[in-house]
Amino acid sequence: MTVTSAPAPAVRTPPPWLLTVILTGQFMAILDVSIVNVASPVIRVDLGASGSSLQMIISGYTIAYAMLLIIGARLGGRHGGRRLFLYGLAGFTVASLACGLAVSAGQLIAFRFLQGAGAALMVPQVLSMIQTNFEGASRARALSLYATVSSGAAVVGQVLGGALVSANLFGISWRPVFLVNVPIGLCLLVLGARLLPADGPSRHRALDLPGLVILSLAATLLVVPLVLGHEQDWPLWGWVAMAASVALAGIFVLVERRATAPLVPARVLRAPGVVTSALAIFGSMATYGGFLFTSALHLQGPLGDGPLAAGLAFVPAAVGFAVASLNWRRVPERLQRRMIVTAFAVAGLGYLLISLALSGGGHGQPLLAVAFAVTGLGLGGAFSPVLAVGLAQAAPEDAPDVSGLFVMVTQLGQVVGVATFGTLYLSGGSATATGVALAVTALLTGACALPLLRRR
């Protein structure tokens, strides 16, 4: 009798340079969410943009980005992540060039929408390729790097935007904040074509255009009134639009129940931790987006900082986020889920400290730097593990759908945060009041994350 043993399962070896290429693309896309924040006062003067136009320049990119992410993920599942990543990267690079050459606020808003559409094709493929090419500890490290790049890019955007505007390269003022993407994008296109792994078998699933149209309309009818409401003294059409948004959200649920290929399959939503993680990600990114936007306005407005000084003020937040994102797995496994709720409480404390530091009308240093660091530490300690919990139960074949869902709620949360907290601040709310509102939202998000404490 010959005794044989089953061969050990093959360990998946990620292609070399995969993370470098896709995370650099991710970095560029997230960078463009925030790089305009610091440049916005200069853009407003140079193009004669109104307050609402300025918010649309900032939020238009993210609106298109967030609304098309699900369809970008679905297209990646049908035609391959590598192909869609390169297509999206090419569109993003061309749109960045157009933004840098825009001569009016209307043109810049239109090109920002196109730029967001390119990012929506590119970014979902990043999380999908991590899901399908990494496993075990290597996947956990890749997800931590993913979260660090996502948050770090948002703050680096503030700093880089300030540096580029202050340098006034070639006398073209704010335009380098967009043009900087062009050479990087071209290099990534060349490297990606050579280094990214070949696409696997495509999944021939319908695109669910009715669901996409309804979801896009629902989100647009919610965000546009929030962005334009303050400038137009909260007209009746805005309230009607927001009510219609709620109705469309209900219609979307009904349509998706009957769809043969829904945007997010029911089995994905039923997976333990997916819905709760999505809600927690939405809340954390809403506060983060509102924090970045209102802080940039306050530093360059009442406090009189230049773009570079305002950008550098966010460095402690980036450092805190990076430290927490890269080291949260050092916490004993039995405590990791409890750490999520604690981290949201720490973020809330950070927002309260920011409001305290700014309550005297000055910069409130060094307390402000400490408060920014505490806020970043809390958000970093929440976002990465929440993302890991949400992805833990996703099957590899569902990676595009889960990726699209999480990236969509991340960006949609930032849109709602910029619109909501930006409106609160621009409506006459002080930095102190805005900080308190951010803290309350962070604590409520932590309460929503309580179901994640249950182990499955």
N, C-alpha and C positions, 0 to 999 in steps of 0.2 A: 504494500500500500504506500502510495506517495502522498505525503501531506503537503499541500500548497496553501499559501496565504494570499489573500486578496491584495493587490498592489495598493500602496498608499495613494490617496488622492493627490494629484499634481498640484503643486503650489503655483498659483498664478504669479507670473513675473511681469510687472508693469514695464511697458516699453520705455527705454531711456529717454529722458528729456520730456516725457509726456506732461508731467506736472508743471515744468518750467514754461512750456508753451501755453498750455490752457489757462494756467493761473495768471500769466501775464495778460492774456486777453481779458480774463475776469477783472484784473486790476484796472485795465484801461476803461472798461465799461462802468465800474463803480466810481472810478476817479471822476468821470464826467458827470456823475450825479452831484458831486460837491465842489468841483473845481470852479464852477460858475458862481458859487455863493460869495466868495471873497471878491470876485471880479464884478459882481452885480452893480455896485454903486458906480463904477467907471462906465460900464455898459449903459446904464441908465442915462448918464450925462451925454455920452458920445452919440447914442442913437435916439435920444429924446424919448425914451420909453416911459410909459406910465407905470404906476405901481402894479397894476394888474398885468400889464405886458411883461413886466420884470418877473412876476411870479410864474407866468406862462413860459417864459424862457427857461426858468429853472425847472418847473414841473412838467412842461410839455414833453421833454425827453423821457421823464420817468413815467408819464401817463402812457405813452406809446410803448415803452419798454415793458411796463407791468401788464398792459392789456394783451400784448402779443406773445408773452412768454409761454403760455400754455400751448399755443399753436406752434411756437418754435420748438417746444419739446416734442409735440406730436410729429412734426415734420422730421425731427431728428430720429425718432423711432421708425419712421417710414423709409427715409432716404439715407440714414446713417449720420452719426454724430460728427464724424470727421468732415464730411461734405458740408453739413449745415454750419459747422463752426467756421469753416473757411469762407462760405458765402456771407455769413453774417459779419465776419471780420472785414471782408472787402467792402460791404455796404457801409459799415460803421466808419471805415477809413475815408471813403469818398464823401460821406456826409460831414465828417469832421472838417475836411478841406472846405466844403461849401459854407459851413458855419463860420470859419475863419475869414471868409471872403464876403460875408453878408454886409449889406449897406443900409439895412433898415431893421427895425424891431420885428416887423411882420416876416421878413425873410428869415431872420434868425430863429423865430418860433417855428416856421415851417421846416427848416433844416434840422432843428433839434428833434422834431417828431421823426424825421427820416433817420436820424442818428439813433434814436431810441429803438426804431424798428430793426436796424442792423444789430444792435446789442441783444434784442429779444431773440434773434435767430442764433446768436453765438453763445450766450451765457448758459442756457439750459443744458447745452452739451457738456459743459464743464463738470457739473455734478453727475451727469449720466456717465461720463467717461471715468470718473472716480469710482462710481458704484460698480461698473462693469470690469474695471482693470485692477482694482485693489481689493484686498480682503483682509480680515483680521486686524492685527495691530497696524499694518501699513495703511489700511483704510482709515483707521482712527487718526493716524498722523496726518494723512492727506486731508481729512475733514477739518482738523485743527488748523492746518495751513490755509485751507479754503476760507474758514471763518476769519483768520487773522488778515489775510489779503483783503477780504471784503471790507472789514472795519478799517484796516490800515489805509486802504485806498481812499476811503471817505475823508480821513483826516489829512493824508498826504495831499489830497486834492485842495484842501484849504491852504496848506503851506505852499504847495507848488503854484497855485493860482495867485497867491499873494506875491511870491517871488517873481513870477513872470510879469505881473502887472506893474510891480514896482520897478523892474528892470527896464520896462518899456522898450523891448528889443526892436531895433530897426525903426523906432518911432511909430510902431503900429499898436500901441496901447494894449488892449485886452485880447487881441486876436491870437497871440501865441497860446492861450489856454486851450484853444481848439486845434491849432496847427501842430502842436506837439505830438498829437496822435498819429499824424500822417507818416513820418519816418518809422515810428515804432510799429505801426500797422503793416507797412510794407515789409519790414523785416520779419514780422510774425507770419505773414502770408508765405514767404519763401521758406522759412523754417518749418511751418506747419505742413506744407505740401510735401516736405521731405521726411519729417520725423513722426507725424501722427500716425497711429496704427490704422490699417485698412478697416473699412466698415464691415461689420458682420452682416448676416442676412437681414433684409429689411422686413418690417412688420407692416403689412398692407392693411391699415385701418383707416376708416373714413375720418375726415377732419372735423366733423361736427360743426359745420359752419353756422347753423342756427344757434347753437349754444354759445359759440364765440361772439356772434353779433349781439345777442342779448346781454351777455356778461360785459362786453365792451361798452354798450349803451348804459347799463346800470352804473358802472364805475364812472363813466364820463359825466353822467347826470349828477353824480354825487360830488366829484372833485371840482368840476368847473365852477359851480356856484360857491364852493368854499374858497376858491382862488379869487374869483371876481367879486364876491359879495361885498367885501369891505369897500372896495373902490367905488362901487355903484350904490352904496348905501342900502344894501340888502333888499333888492327889488323883489316883487311878487314872483317873477318868473323863476328866481332862484329857489324859493321855497317849494314851488310846484315841481321843479326839476328834482329836488331831493326827495320829495314824496314819490315821484314817479320812479326814482332809483330803487326805493324800497319795494315797490310793486313789481318792478322788473326782476329784482332778486328772487322774489317768490316764484315768478313765472319761470325763471331760469332753473330753479329746483325741480319744478314740475316737468319741464322739457327734458332735463337730464335724466329723470327717472324713466322716461320712455325712449330715450335715445339708444340706438344700437351701438354707437361708439361714443359715449359721453367724454367730455373733456377730461374729467377725472373719474375713472371707473369706480363703482361702488366698493369693490373689494379693497381698493387703495384706501378709501375713507374709513372702511371698517377695520383696517389694520390698527392694532393697539398703539396709541400715542400719536397717530398722524394728525388727527383733527386738533387735539389739544396742543401739540407742538406748533401747528400752523397758527393757531390763535396767539400763542405766546410769542412766536416770531413776529407776527404782525404788530403786537403791542410794543415789543422792545424796539422795533425799527421805527414805529411811529414816534416814540419819544426821542430816539436817536436823531431822526431827521429833523424834528422840531427843535431839538437842542442845537444842532449844528447851524440851522438857518437863523434862528432868533439870536443866538450868540454872536454870529458874524455880523448881523445888523446892528446889534447893540455895541459891539466893540468898535465898529467903524462909524457909528452914528454918534450917540451921546458921549461916548468915551474918546472919540477922535483918533483912534488908531489908524495907521496906514494898512494897506492890504497885507504886507508881509508880517507886520507885528500881529495883526489879527489872526493870520494863519498859524504863526508860531505858538499862539496861545493854546492851540488845540493839541500840541505835542504830548502833554501829560496824559490826555485822554487816550491817545493812540498807544502810548506805552503801556498804560494800564490794561487796555483791551488786549494787546498782544501778549502780555505776561499771563493774563488769565486764560486766554484761548490756547496757548501753547503748553500750559502746565496743569490744566484742570484734571487730566487723567492721573496725576500723581495723588489726588485725593482717593482714599480707600473706596473701593467700588460700592460698598454698602452705604456710603454717605453721598454718592454722586448725585442721586436724584434730589435729596434734600438740599444739596448745594444750589440747585437751580432756583428754588424759591428764596433761599438766603441771598443769592446773588442779585435777584430783582430788588430785594429790600436794600441791599447795599447801593444799587443804582439810585433808588429813591432817596436814600440819604445823601448821595452825591448831588442830586438836583437841589435838595434843600440847602446844602452847603453853598451851592452856587448862588441861590437867591439871597442867602445871608451875606455872602461876600460882596454882592453888588448892591445891597440895600442902602449903603451909604452914599451912593452916587459916583463912586470911584471904581478903580480896578480891584480893590480888595485883596491885593497880593500880600503875603503868599498864600492866603486862604483859597483864592480862586484857583491857583495851580493845583493845590491839594484836592479841591473839590472836583476839578476836571479829571484828575487821576483816579479818584474814588469812583466817579461815574463810569469811566472806561473799564475799571477793574470789575465793577458789578455787571455791566453789560457783557463783557467778555466771558465772565464766569457763568452767564446764563445762556448766551446765544449758541456757543459751540456744543455744550451738552444737550440742549434742547434739540438742535439739529441732529445730533447723533441718536437720540432717543427716537425721533421721528423716522429716521432712515433705517433703524435697526430691523424693523419688521417688513421692510419693502423687499419683495422678490426682485431678482435681477431684471426680469422681463418688464417690471413696472418702473424701472429706474427713470425713464424719460418722463412718465406722468408725475411721479413723486417729485422729481427735480423741478419740473415746470411749476407744480403747485407751490413748493417752498420758495422758489426764486420769485414767483409772482407775489406771494404775500409779503415777502421781504421788500420788494420795490413798491407795492401798493401801500404798505405801511408807511414808507417814507413819504410818499405823495400825500397821504392823509395827514401825516405829522407836519409836513411843511405848510399845508393849507390850513390846518386847524390852529396850530400854535403860532404860525406866522400871522394869521388873522387876529388871534388874541393879542399878539404884541403890537401889530400895526393899528389895531383899534384903540390904542391908548393904554393897553395893559403894560405895566412896568416889567422890567426884567425879573423883579422879585415875584410878582404874581405869576409870570410865565413859568418860573422855576418851581413854584409850589404846584402849579397845574401839571408839570412834567413829573414831579415826585408822586403825586396822587395817581397818575396814569401808570407809572412804573409799579407802584404797590398793587394796583388793581390787576395788572398783568401777572404779577407774582401770584396773586390769589387764583387767577385763571389757570396757572400752571400747577396748582395743587394736585390735580388728578395724576400728574406724572410721577408722583411719589409711589403710586401703586406699581409693583413689579409684576411683569408678565413672563 
